Amino acid sequence: MTESTAETTPAAPTETTEAAETTTAAEATPPAETTATESAATSESAETTEAAQTTEPATAESTGKRGINWARVFTFGVLPALALLLAGGAGYLKWVDNSVRNADAARAESVQAAKDSTVAMLSYKPDTVEQQLNDARSLLTGEFEESYTGLINDVVIPGAQQKQISAVASVPAAASVSADSEEAVVLVFVNQTVVMGQDAPTDTASSVRVTLEKIDGDWLISKFEPV
């Protein structure tokens, strides 16, 4: 009986060893679920990386397409605005040029009208005084025309006819003070020689501020003020 027990006892470690090997093999072999999860994660990571790599060129290409097209902006934005600005500038310069031309024309015309009208108003002969001075009335306007009419009819024409008075006026100089398309002011320097009967001539010099208004295309004197 003793020998039989001794022979069977060593067999136990063998089972234990096999169990240990089984346990070690089990621990060394990862569970199927964990392996599948890791595989799926690895697959997702690879897909994400591939998608990122694929997206980057697309994003760059999309950004390039959505970028500012400066040639288009210049053609359809800057050029029309520049053309409009140039057109406006040209229009303004033309308006200024026309204004200057009109002002220059008004000055020249009003100065000449003031000179001619002054000579006509202050020049006459005894035999033709009535005709001359009444013709001069057409060069006047407004209240001044009325006052001039009263003066020549009441004083100048009767005196010239009775006393044989003659007068000759000249304008050695005249200068524009201001002028626009409707009104002008001219400073006129007047020399007048008056002869009464057989007496010696009398010379006088004076300066007059003449205001003219443009009526129906003609410059007419509205004020005649000695200065």
C-alpha positions as CSV (number, residue, x, y, z in Angstrom):
1,M,0.0,0.0,0.0
2,T,2.8,2.4,0.7
3,E,4.3,2.0,-2.7
4,S,1.1,2.7,-4.5
5,T,0.6,6.0,-2.7
6,A,4.1,7.1,-3.6
7,E,3.6,6.4,-7.2
8,T,0.4,8.4,-7.6
9,T,1.3,11.5,-5.6
10,P,3.8,13.1,-8.2
11,A,1.0,13.2,-10.8
12,A,-0.7,16.2,-9.1
13,P,2.0,18.8,-10.1
14,T,1.4,17.9,-13.8
15,E,-2.2,18.9,-13.6
16,T,-1.2,22.1,-11.8
17,T,1.4,22.8,-14.4
18,E,-1.1,22.3,-17.2
19,A,-3.6,24.6,-15.4
20,A,-0.9,27.2,-15.1
21,E,0.0,26.9,-18.7
22,T,-3.7,27.2,-19.6
23,T,-4.0,30.3,-17.4
24,T,-0.9,31.9,-18.9
25,A,-2.1,31.2,-22.4
26,A,-5.4,32.7,-21.5
27,E,-3.8,35.8,-20.1
28,A,-1.5,36.1,-23.1
29,T,-4.3,35.8,-25.6
30,P,-6.4,39.0,-25.7
31,P,-10.1,38.7,-25.5
32,A,-11.8,38.7,-28.9
33,E,-13.9,41.8,-28.1
34,T,-10.8,43.9,-27.1
35,T,-9.1,42.9,-30.3
36,A,-12.1,43.8,-32.4
37,T,-12.4,47.2,-30.7
38,E,-8.7,48.0,-31.2
39,S,-9.0,46.9,-34.8
40,A,-12.1,49.1,-35.3
41,A,-10.3,52.1,-33.6
42,T,-7.3,51.5,-35.8
43,S,-9.5,51.4,-38.9
44,E,-11.3,54.6,-37.9
45,S,-8.0,56.4,-37.2
46,A,-6.8,55.3,-40.6
47,E,-10.0,56.5,-42.3
48,T,-9.9,59.8,-40.4
49,T,-6.3,60.4,-41.4
50,E,-7.1,59.5,-45.0
51,A,-10.1,61.8,-44.9
52,A,-8.0,64.6,-43.5
53,Q,-5.4,64.1,-46.2
54,T,-8.2,64.1,-48.8
55,T,-9.9,67.2,-47.3
56,E,-6.8,69.4,-47.1
57,P,-6.3,69.7,-50.9
58,A,-10.0,70.2,-51.3
59,T,-10.1,72.9,-48.7
60,A,-7.1,74.6,-50.4
61,E,-8.7,74.3,-53.8
62,S,-12.0,75.6,-52.4
63,T,-10.2,78.5,-50.7
64,G,-8.5,79.3,-54.0
65,K,-11.9,79.4,-55.8
66,R,-13.5,81.6,-53.1
67,G,-10.6,84.0,-53.0
68,I,-10.9,87.6,-54.3
69,N,-10.7,87.9,-58.0
70,W,-8.8,91.2,-58.2
71,A,-9.0,91.3,-62.0
72,R,-12.8,91.0,-61.9
73,V,-13.0,93.6,-59.1
74,F,-10.8,96.0,-61.0
75,T,-12.8,95.5,-64.2
76,F,-16.3,95.7,-62.8
77,G,-15.7,97.9,-59.8
78,V,-12.7,100.2,-60.0
79,L,-12.9,101.0,-63.7
80,P,-16.5,102.2,-63.7
81,A,-16.0,104.2,-60.5
82,L,-12.9,105.8,-62.0
83,A,-14.7,106.5,-65.3
84,L,-17.5,108.1,-63.3
85,L,-15.1,110.2,-61.3
86,L,-13.3,111.4,-64.4
87,A,-16.6,112.2,-66.1
88,G,-17.7,114.2,-63.1
89,G,-14.3,116.0,-63.0
90,A,-14.5,116.8,-66.7
91,G,-18.1,118.1,-66.2
92,Y,-17.0,120.3,-63.3
93,L,-14.0,121.7,-65.2
94,K,-16.3,122.4,-68.2
95,W,-18.7,124.2,-65.9
96,V,-15.9,126.3,-64.4
97,D,-14.6,127.1,-67.9
98,N,-18.0,128.1,-69.1
99,S,-18.5,130.2,-66.0
100,V,-15.2,132.0,-66.5
101,R,-16.0,132.5,-70.2
102,N,-19.4,133.9,-69.4
103,A,-18.0,136.2,-66.8
104,D,-15.3,137.5,-69.1
105,A,-17.9,138.1,-71.8
106,A,-20.2,139.9,-69.4
107,R,-17.3,142.2,-68.3
108,A,-16.3,143.0,-71.9
109,E,-19.8,143.7,-73.0
110,S,-20.8,145.7,-70.0
111,V,-17.7,147.9,-70.1
112,Q,-18.3,148.7,-73.8
113,A,-22.0,149.4,-73.2
114,A,-21.2,151.7,-70.3
115,K,-18.7,153.7,-72.4
116,D,-21.1,154.0,-75.4
117,S,-24.1,154.8,-73.3
118,T,-22.3,157.5,-71.3
119,V,-21.1,159.2,-74.4
120,A,-24.6,159.2,-75.9
121,M,-26.2,160.6,-72.7
122,L,-23.8,163.5,-72.4
123,S,-23.2,164.6,-76.0
124,Y,-25.6,166.8,-78.0
125,K,-25.8,169.8,-80.3
126,P,-28.4,172.7,-80.1
127,D,-30.1,171.7,-83.3
128,T,-30.4,168.0,-82.7
129,V,-30.4,167.9,-78.9
130,E,-34.0,166.6,-78.6
131,Q,-33.4,163.7,-81.0
132,Q,-30.0,162.8,-79.5
133,L,-31.0,162.7,-75.9
134,N,-34.3,160.9,-76.5
135,D,-32.4,158.3,-78.4
136,A,-30.1,157.9,-75.4
137,R,-33.2,157.0,-73.3
138,S,-33.3,153.6,-75.0
139,L,-30.0,152.8,-73.4
140,L,-31.5,153.2,-69.9
141,T,-33.9,151.3,-67.7
142,G,-35.9,151.5,-64.5
143,E,-36.0,154.5,-62.2
144,F,-32.9,156.0,-63.8
145,E,-34.6,156.2,-67.2
146,E,-37.5,158.0,-65.6
147,S,-35.3,160.6,-63.8
148,Y,-33.1,161.1,-67.0
149,T,-36.3,161.7,-69.0
150,G,-37.5,164.3,-66.6
151,L,-34.0,166.1,-66.5
152,I,-33.6,166.3,-70.3
153,N,-37.1,167.4,-71.0
154,D,-37.2,170.0,-68.2
155,V,-33.7,171.4,-68.2
156,V,-31.2,170.2,-70.8
157,I,-33.2,170.3,-74.1
158,P,-34.7,173.7,-73.4
159,G,-31.4,175.2,-72.2
160,A,-29.5,173.8,-75.1
161,Q,-32.0,175.2,-77.7
162,Q,-32.3,178.6,-76.1
163,K,-28.6,179.2,-75.2
164,Q,-27.1,177.3,-78.1
165,I,-25.3,174.9,-75.8
166,S,-23.4,171.9,-77.2
167,A,-21.5,169.2,-75.4
168,V,-19.1,166.5,-76.4
169,A,-18.3,163.6,-74.0
170,S,-15.5,161.1,-74.2
171,V,-14.4,158.1,-72.1
172,P,-10.7,157.8,-71.8
173,A,-10.9,154.8,-69.4
174,A,-13.3,152.4,-68.0
175,A,-12.9,149.3,-65.7
176,S,-15.2,146.5,-64.7
177,V,-16.0,146.4,-61.0
178,S,-18.1,143.3,-61.1
179,A,-20.1,141.4,-63.7
180,D,-22.3,138.3,-64.1
181,S,-24.9,137.2,-66.6
182,E,-27.5,139.6,-65.3
183,E,-25.8,142.6,-63.7
184,A,-22.6,144.5,-64.0
185,V,-20.9,147.5,-62.4
186,V,-18.4,149.6,-64.3
187,L,-16.3,152.6,-63.2
188,V,-16.2,155.1,-66.1
189,F,-13.9,158.1,-66.4
190,V,-15.6,160.9,-68.3
191,N,-14.2,164.0,-70.0
192,Q,-16.8,166.5,-71.2
193,T,-16.3,169.7,-73.2
194,V,-19.2,172.2,-73.1
195,V,-19.6,175.2,-75.4
196,M,-22.2,177.9,-74.7
197,G,-22.9,180.2,-77.6
198,Q,-19.7,182.1,-78.5
199,D,-18.0,181.5,-75.2
200,A,-14.8,179.5,-74.8
201,P,-15.2,175.8,-74.3
202,T,-15.3,174.5,-70.7
203,D,-13.7,171.1,-70.0
204,T,-14.7,169.0,-67.0
205,A,-13.5,165.6,-65.9
206,S,-15.4,163.2,-63.7
207,S,-15.8,159.6,-62.7
208,V,-19.1,157.7,-62.6
209,R,-20.1,154.4,-61.2
210,V,-22.4,152.9,-63.8
211,T,-24.7,150.0,-62.9
212,L,-26.1,148.0,-65.9
213,E,-28.7,145.3,-66.2
214,K,-29.0,142.8,-69.0
215,I,-32.5,142.9,-70.4
216,D,-33.5,141.0,-73.6
217,G,-29.8,140.7,-74.5
218,D,-28.9,144.3,-74.1
219,W,-26.9,146.0,-71.3
220,L,-29.0,149.0,-70.0
221,I,-27.9,151.5,-67.4
222,S,-30.0,151.4,-64.2
223,K,-27.8,153.7,-62.1
224,F,-25.5,156.5,-62.9
225,E,-23.7,157.7,-59.7
226,P,-20.9,160.3,-59.7
227,V,-18.0,159.2,-57.4
